[in-house]
Amino acid sequence: MKKGNKYGIHRVLDPKGVLPQPANKLDNNMDEIYDNEILINVQTLNIDSASFTEISRRANGDVEKIKETMKWIVETQGKHRNPWTGSGGMLLGTVEKIGDALVGKRDLKVGDKIATLVSLSLTPLRIDEILEVRPDVDQVDIKGKAILFESGIYAKIPSDLPEKLALSALDVAGAPAQTAKLVKPGDTVLIIGAGGKSGMLCCYEAKKRAGVTGKVIGLCHSEKSTERLKKLGFCDIVFSADATDTVAVLQKIEELTNGEMCDITINNVNIENTEMTSILCTKNTGLVYFFSMATSFTKAALGAEGVGSDVTMIIGNGYTKGHAEITLQELRESKELRDIFTQLYA
């Protein structure tokens, strides 16, 4: 086997000298793998919410056009990096082959079912056939192959959870795990996009960490998601609003916090122009975690400067140590959470 680079630079075709994520084109030839790669027989692509929303919008919701767009992206780039959002997603598949240099150095064997925990925007991918598109859960079943680089992280699918259930949670594992790290007892926490997949996980984790002396506020978009979140009981307060309407949301949070605002705001939405809502609803000494891939960090940085806010802002890194274990444990701990995820995503 040919020797490969730890970060997958050997797969970059254009432009040379960059890492796989910002590259325009990757080599997705799966006939031969490098000595430090893992070849995966792909079953399901879990497209990130911002990416799937944009693809679906441009396809006017037409499933065949969604398929065409996804095939075009992969044929053009050798990976699935959305050209409009820059984001990808992750995948579920079975280990087909392990490079010689990794044999015995990973807790993996051929035949293991895994979810990759690195973005499709840097993963060499080949789509042979799209079998089914499930727009309600942003998942696409395919026949195809993918490569996981030596530096790539993954999670074995646990035997006590259904595959699609685990996949849906692992796709957003960074958000609840970061929430677990950031939220302290007594914090007032605002979660924007609280009724979605990552939002519900964050609400559960935030309430667990903030405790009885803290307050968790969930902002949902639709009445349906608002009612669902209220029934789950993870938040002290749940309300519906348009997160892009900064003034209206700001006034609501001022009312709910007696003008003190929030210690932490976690943004999980899949639409643009919610940066200032997140910043203004947070104390000057507080923290905003932008998990949303629809975030413009230029708008966030210049917007905070423009209103004289000294808020700390964290980029939504989808990885933090132990994120897969933390997220899967939430589904084990909470029957309510597991039931709703099973109903919606599995």
RAJO-V165990 format. One line per field, one symbol per residue. ss: DSSP state (H for helix, E for strand, L for the rest). phi: phi as a letter, one per 30 degrees, with the letter a starting at -180 (. if undefined). burial: # if it has 16 or more other C-alpha atoms within 10 Angstrom, else .. A space follows every 50 residues. Layout:
ss: ???
phi: ???
burial: ???
//
This chain:
ss: LLLLLLLLHHHEEELLLLLLLLLLEELLLLLLLLLLLEEEEEEEEEELHH HHHHHHHHLLLLHHHHHHHHHHHHHHHLLLLLLLLLLLEEEEEEEEEELH HHLLLLLLLLLLEEEELLLHHHLLEEEEEEEEEELLLLEEEEEEEEEELL LLLEEELLLLLLHHHHHHHHLLHHHHHHHHHHLLLLLEEEEELLLLHHHH HHHHHHHHHHLLLLEEEEEELLHHHHHHHHHHLLLLEEEELLLLLHHHHH HHHHHHLLLLLEEEEEELLLLLLLHHHHHHLEEEEEEEEELLLLLLHHHH HHHHHHLLLLLEEEELLLLLLLHHHHHHHHHHHLHHHHHHHHHHHL
phi: .ddcdeciddcdcaddjcddddddbcdcdcdbcddcccccddcbccdded ddedddddchidddddedddddedddciaccedccicbkabcacdcabde dcdicbdbbejdcbcdccdddbcebbcdacdaccddbicbdbclbbccde ddcabddddcbeedddddddecedddddeddddcejdccccciddddddd ddddddddddiddcbcccccccddddddddddidcdbbbcaddddeddde dddeddchidicdbbcccdcbdicdddddddceecdbcccdddddcdddd ddddddciccddccddddbbeidddddddedddcddddddddddcc
burial: ...#..#######.....###.######.#..################## ######..#......##.###.###.######..#.############## .......#....###############..#..#.#.######.####### .#.####...#.##################.###.############### ##########...########...##.###...##..#######.#..## .##.......###########.############.##########....# #.##....#.###..#.##...##.###.##.....##.###..##
//
